[in-house]
Amino acid sequence: MSFKPVHLRQMELITAISNELSRQAPDLPFDVGVYNTIITAANLVIDECKRAVSYTHLRAHETVLDLV
């Protein structure tokens, strides 16, 4: 399986994650640590989606991180 790089918009992804957290935990107060983690998570997804990777070429013991 392979895919072409996808370019995502960081702020929209951060907003989507924040909105989902609010939906699942409506009483969760704003916390800088949680917000920074949301940003980190969004950036990880964005960085991974920027790469064109062929997963079919991985050996059983390899992970995508071995390609980096």
ZABARO-375049 format. One record per residue (C-alpha): residue number from 1; residue in one letter; x, y, z. Coordinates in steps of 0.5 Angstrom, whole numbers, plus 2048, in hexadecimal, padded with zeros to 3 digits. Layout:
BEGIN
{NUM "a" {X Y Z}}
...
***
This chain:
BEGIN
{1 "m" {800 800 800}}
{2 "s" {803 807 7FE}}
{3 "f" {800 80E 7FF}}
{4 "k" {802 815 7FC}}
{5 "p" {804 81A 800}}
{6 "v" {7FE 81E 803}}
{7 "h" {7FF 825 805}}
{8 "l" {7FA 827 80C}}
{9 "r" {7F9 82E 80F}}
{10 "q" {7FB 82E 816}}
{11 "m" {7F6 832 819}}
{12 "e" {7F0 82F 816}}
{13 "l" {7F3 828 819}}
{14 "i" {7F4 82B 820}}
{15 "t" {7ED 82E 820}}
{16 "a" {7EA 827 81E}}
{17 "i" {7EE 824 824}}
{18 "s" {7EC 829 829}}
{19 "n" {7E5 829 826}}
{20 "e" {7E5 821 827}}
{21 "l" {7E8 822 82E}}
{22 "s" {7E3 827 830}}
{23 "r" {7DD 822 82D}}
{24 "q" {7E0 81C 831}}
{25 "a" {7E2 820 838}}
{26 "p" {7DD 826 838}}
{27 "d" {7E0 828 83F}}
{28 "l" {7E7 827 83D}}
{29 "p" {7EA 82E 83F}}
{30 "f" {7EF 832 83A}}
{31 "d" {7F6 82F 83C}}
{32 "v" {7FD 832 839}}
{33 "g" {800 82B 839}}
{34 "v" {7FA 828 836}}
{35 "y" {7FA 82D 830}}
{36 "n" {801 82C 82F}}
{37 "t" {800 825 82E}}
{38 "i" {7FB 826 829}}
{39 "i" {7FF 82A 825}}
{40 "t" {805 825 826}}
{41 "a" {800 81F 824}}
{42 "a" {7FD 824 81E}}
{43 "n" {805 825 81B}}
{44 "l" {806 81D 81C}}
{45 "v" {800 81C 817}}
{46 "i" {802 821 813}}
{47 "d" {809 81F 812}}
{48 "e" {807 818 811}}
{49 "c" {802 81A 80B}}
{50 "k" {808 81E 808}}
{51 "r" {80C 818 806}}
{52 "a" {80B 813 801}}
{53 "v" {80B 80C 803}}
{54 "s" {80B 805 801}}
{55 "y" {809 801 807}}
{56 "t" {809 7FA 802}}
{57 "h" {810 7FB 802}}
{58 "l" {811 7FA 80A}}
{59 "r" {814 7F4 80C}}
{60 "a" {810 7F0 812}}
{61 "h" {815 7F3 817}}
{62 "e" {815 7FA 815}}
{63 "t" {811 800 816}}
{64 "v" {810 807 812}}
{65 "l" {814 80A 817}}
{66 "d" {81A 805 814}}
{67 "l" {819 809 80E}}
{68 "v" {81B 810 811}}
***
